[in-house]
Amino acid sequence: MAEASTAERTSDGTLTLFSERYGEWYSSMHGAGAQSRTVFLEATGTHLHPFAQVLEIGFGLGLNFRTTLTSAEKRGAALSYLAYEAFPLAASALAQVAAGETHPLWTALLGAWDAGTKAGQLHLWHGQYEVRVEFADASAAPLPRQWASAIYLDGFSPTKNPEIWTPDFLARLADSLAAGGTLATYSAAGAVRRSLLAAGLAAKRRRGLVGKREFLVAHKP
Ligand SMILES: C[S@@+](CC[C@H](N)C(=O)[O-])C[C@H]1O[C@@H](n2cnc3c(N)ncnc32)[C@H](O)[C@@H]1O
């Protein structure tokens, strides 16, 4: 199990943790919940999608999953969520930052989490919601092809977590997107944008509300 600190409150009142392994926070201290909604859910158009198929690189604390599940439930939309996580925290850490979350799929996920990390995989359903977490290094794993309506690229920063920001891996992510799908990431690094463009995506910087930082959105025609 990966090591993490005790939860800290971010600017919008939502909680996050500090990763001892990477020396970075799991989410923006300018607002973990706001980052999840603005950069991932809304920038990919997932908040409007009737049946989103989301591929996430870095499940972490499950915040983006909870944000996406809440949005789907409010709208009566279906959701299929596939995430990769190489260094899972214990279920107790995920529960710590998700205090108050009572969705049955989240509760089931927490209940199955620790055994799933040992088995290498977790796959759960509740009604029209499906979640699968692969406990593996995404950069060495087989990814689905032309499947995702959205990709949440949410590893740690390119300097600390280089294997998921290489031109090769970004090209594989582009291949995982279905036509019309969108990848979003909190990084606005020029090298990442150029790799996404080289992979055939229309990658643009967008001005964010969270800490006023720019981020990248890349659309597959
Ligand atoms: C910034 S955190 C993700 C936060 C998360 N998306 C959330 O909503 O809570 C980055 C995550 O990526 C994971 N990670 C780093 N390298 C990875 C890799 N090669 N494959 C899969 N996961 C990786 C880390 O262990 C960490 O949990």
The ligand as a MOL file (V3000), in Angstrom:
LIG
                    3D

  0  0  0     0  0            999 V3000
M  V30 BEGIN CTAB
M  V30 COUNTS 27 29 0 0 0
M  V30 BEGIN ATOM
M  V30 1 C -2.9410 13.0970 -8.6090 0
M  V30 2 S -3.2910 11.4850 -8.0240 0 CHG=1
M  V30 3 C -4.8850 11.1040 -8.7110 0
M  V30 4 C -6.0770 11.7070 -7.9850 0
M  V30 5 C -7.3620 11.0220 -8.4000 0
M  V30 6 N -7.6220 11.1220 -9.8050 0
M  V30 7 C -8.5710 11.4110 -7.5990 0
M  V30 8 O -9.5900 11.8030 -8.1900 0
M  V30 9 O -8.5220 11.2830 -6.3710 0 CHG=-1
M  V30 10 C -2.2580 10.5010 -9.1100 0
M  V30 11 C -2.4620 9.0100 -8.9840 0
M  V30 12 O -1.8120 8.3660 -10.0830 0
M  V30 13 C -1.2690 7.1540 -9.6360 0
M  V30 14 N -0.2330 6.7330 -10.5960 0
M  V30 15 C 1.0080 7.2450 -10.7480 0
M  V30 16 N 1.6620 6.6130 -11.7470 0
M  V30 17 C 0.8060 5.6950 -12.2460 0
M  V30 18 C 0.9090 4.7360 -13.2920 0
M  V30 19 N 2.0190 4.6120 -14.0110 0
M  V30 20 N -0.1620 3.9360 -13.5380 0
M  V30 21 C -1.2970 4.0520 -12.7900 0
M  V30 22 N -1.4370 4.9460 -11.7860 0
M  V30 23 C -0.4100 5.7580 -11.5130 0
M  V30 24 C -0.7190 7.5230 -8.2590 0
M  V30 25 O -0.4690 6.3910 -7.4660 0
M  V30 26 C -1.8460 8.4040 -7.7250 0
M  V30 27 O -2.7950 7.6580 -7.0400 0
M  V30 END ATOM
M  V30 BEGIN BOND
M  V30 1 1 1 2
M  V30 2 1 2 3
M  V30 3 1 2 10
M  V30 4 1 3 4
M  V30 5 1 4 5
M  V30 6 1 5 6
M  V30 7 1 5 7
M  V30 8 2 7 8
M  V30 9 1 7 9
M  V30 10 1 10 11
M  V30 11 1 11 12
M  V30 12 1 11 26
M  V30 13 1 12 13
M  V30 14 1 13 14
M  V30 15 1 13 24
M  V30 16 1 14 15
M  V30 17 1 14 23
M  V30 18 2 15 16
M  V30 19 1 16 17
M  V30 20 1 17 18
M  V30 21 2 17 23
M  V30 22 1 18 19
M  V30 23 2 18 20
M  V30 24 1 20 21
M  V30 25 2 21 22
M  V30 26 1 22 23
M  V30 27 1 24 25
M  V30 28 1 24 26
M  V30 29 1 26 27
M  V30 END BOND
M  V30 END CTAB
M  END
